[in-house]
Amino acid sequence: MSPPLPLVEQFQRGLAAPICLTWELTYACNLSCVHCLSSSGRRDPRELTTAQCMALIDEFERMQVFYVNIGGGEPTVRPDFWELVDYAVAHRVGVKFSTNGIRITPEVARRLSGSDYIDVQISLDGATEQVNDAVRGAGSYRTAVRAMRNLAAAGFSGFKLSVVVTSQNAGQLDEFAALADDHGAQLRLTRLRPAGRGADVWVELHPTSAQQRAVYDWLVSRGENVLTGDSFFHLAGYGQALPGLNMCGAGRVVCLVDPVGDVYACPFAIHDSFLAGNVTDGGGFTRVWRESELFTDLRRPQSGGACASCAAFDACRGGCMAAKFFTGLPLDGPDPECVLGHGEAALAAASPGGVTLPRPYPDHSRPARQSGPVPVTIGRRRPPSRACDEDPLAGLASLAG
Amino acid sequence: MSTQAAGPAAAFDLDRPWCVDERVAVRPEPFGALLYHFGTRRLTFLKDPMVLAVVRGLAEQPSARSACESAGVPAPAMAAYERALATLASSQMIRARDGR
């Protein structure tokens, strides 16, 4: 009664519906984080209407998408945000949304705490105001902490404190864990990707190899108590895999729907090369997921390329497709943060005279002159990051064989 | 959000009536099925279609054993299915129907 293939390989051939679907509801954002993976700031005037969003939720219900990870931009600034959340819940589509906390008032927190179908993820990228605000903008630490206090006071236990690990905060993991504990939250760490504006600051902000090793050891020691959205699967090359699937889910178990309805292979790959279709095309999202050329192609067995002969390949599977793409590395070569150091060598070889890197697109950043929080020091451009979100596979249990 | 810690796993009783928890969604997949529990936010998979048939039959059958039998589980495989159901029970995916 064992299946013919290991489950990971079954998953790589694609599922009837995504396990982990990220839906960026708007590119509008009150912040301008330097590493925003969706280059958010200004609203796109072609944003899906309320009716179109509801039709998409209907489709998710028909496909039995268990829950959607809603992000942006800052999703709560959409005037119909709460209406859409209520609609999804009424249709048994769970909602986990990522927010910088701007709209999480005591009243909202009380309302959210009543439903099994709603989860909240507060983004914070420094355990101190100084470290956080340098990346996410002045005042963003206080906003996030106030939101966490409101959720805790409303009795919302187990919401997520979501952190993108950077060279600046990699030494603060214990402090993040304490901050989460203090508010009855669960800590979630994800990997910085060179996507969106993150491509501009990746060199400066990605953890050093020594930091990366320390993050891995810390995660191993914490086990399933810290979520990772499966985003550190490239670290499996160190030896023991972290909890989760440990595979690239792009177009296989994961995808991204952007504010205008474009469907990309994953949240870190907002670029024409990974665009599979649009939810308003004939056949809708279902057809894009099940039949698009790009996703069909991603579900074919992949060659290991330059990594095929590496002893660690079975563990890391070559790492993150988007990280390779936006750093100019071949998709069948090593991850830029390969734990064996092959990425650094490949980066050096790929850009001796500075090759032209693929530009993340589209860019919704606000023009340089801004009235809102202005990011300091770290780069020219900037919003929140979320990964494949809470590892939905923490409960993986091998059943019946 | 009210993630409750699973209590100590009660011994699974194959001869009692069981059902899928009301907060669980079951989605058939080519390899079997995915189960998602909205309360615990946990995902589990069923690795073959017969387990799915057993799980789906639970609510209508007087016992888990009869759900297995009616799904066509051969006698020698019963112990493996009992273990699978016990795992589902300990993760709150299925619950006893007799209020135990």
HADDOCK unambig.tbl for C-alpha pairs under 7 A between the chains (distance, minus, plus):
assign (segid A and resid 3 and name CA) (segid B and resid 47 and name CA) 6.75 0.50 0.50
assign (segid A and resid 3 and name CA) (segid B and resid 48 and name CA) 6.71 0.50 0.50
assign (segid A and resid 15 and name CA) (segid B and resid 29 and name CA) 6.45 0.50 0.50
assign (segid A and resid 16 and name CA) (segid B and resid 29 and name CA) 6.04 0.50 0.50
assign (segid A and resid 64 and name CA) (segid B and resid 27 and name CA) 6.43 0.50 0.50
assign (segid A and resid 66 and name CA) (segid B and resid 36 and name CA) 6.72 0.50 0.50
assign (segid A and resid 115 and name CA) (segid B and resid 1 and name CA) 6.81 0.50 0.50
assign (segid A and resid 116 and name CA) (segid B and resid 1 and name CA) 5.15 0.50 0.50
assign (segid A and resid 116 and name CA) (segid B and resid 2 and name CA) 6.53 0.50 0.50
assign (segid A and resid 116 and name CA) (segid B and resid 38 and name CA) 5.88 0.50 0.50
assign (segid A and resid 116 and name CA) (segid B and resid 39 and name CA) 5.25 0.50 0.50
assign (segid A and resid 117 and name CA) (segid B and resid 38 and name CA) 6.00 0.50 0.50
assign (segid A and resid 118 and name CA) (segid B and resid 1 and name CA) 6.63 0.50 0.50
assign (segid A and resid 119 and name CA) (segid B and resid 1 and name CA) 5.88 0.50 0.50
assign (segid A and resid 156 and name CA) (segid B and resid 1 and name CA) 6.67 0.50 0.50
assign (segid A and resid 157 and name CA) (segid B and resid 1 and name CA) 6.47 0.50 0.50
assign (segid A and resid 157 and name CA) (segid B and resid 2 and name CA) 6.40 0.50 0.50
assign (segid A and resid 158 and name CA) (segid B and resid 1 and name CA) 6.03 0.50 0.50
assign (segid A and resid 158 and name CA) (segid B and resid 3 and name CA) 6.66 0.50 0.50
assign (segid A and resid 159 and name CA) (segid B and resid 1 and name CA) 6.74 0.50 0.50
assign (segid A and resid 392 and name CA) (segid B and resid 42 and name CA) 6.18 0.50 0.50
assign (segid A and resid 392 and name CA) (segid B and resid 43 and name CA) 5.81 0.50 0.50
assign (segid A and resid 393 and name CA) (segid B and resid 42 and name CA) 6.83 0.50 0.50
assign (segid A and resid 393 and name CA) (segid B and resid 43 and name CA) 5.50 0.50 0.50
assign (segid A and resid 394 and name CA) (segid B and resid 42 and name CA) 6.66 0.50 0.50
assign (segid A and resid 395 and name CA) (segid B and resid 42 and name CA) 5.17 0.50 0.50
assign (segid A and resid 395 and name CA) (segid B and resid 43 and name CA) 5.33 0.50 0.50
assign (segid A and resid 395 and name CA) (segid B and resid 44 and name CA) 5.73 0.50 0.50
assign (segid A and resid 396 and name CA) (segid B and resid 43 and name CA) 6.28 0.50 0.50
assign (segid A and resid 396 and name CA) (segid B and resid 44 and name CA) 4.90 0.50 0.50
assign (segid A and resid 396 and name CA) (segid B and resid 45 and name CA) 6.70 0.50 0.50
assign (segid A and resid 397 and name CA) (segid B and resid 44 and name CA) 5.94 0.50 0.50
assign (segid A and resid 397 and name CA) (segid B and resid 45 and name CA) 6.94 0.50 0.50
assign (segid A and resid 399 and name CA) (segid B and resid 46 and name CA) 6.06 0.50 0.50
assign (segid A and resid 399 and name CA) (segid B and resid 47 and name CA) 6.23 0.50 0.50
assign (segid A and resid 399 and name CA) (segid B and resid 84 and name CA) 5.05 0.50 0.50
assign (segid A and resid 400 and name CA) (segid B and resid 47 and name CA) 6.80 0.50 0.50
assign (segid A and resid 400 and name CA) (segid B and resid 80 and name CA) 5.73 0.50 0.50
assign (segid A and resid 400 and name CA) (segid B and resid 81 and name CA) 5.84 0.50 0.50
assign (segid A and resid 400 and name CA) (segid B and resid 84 and name CA) 5.13 0.50 0.50
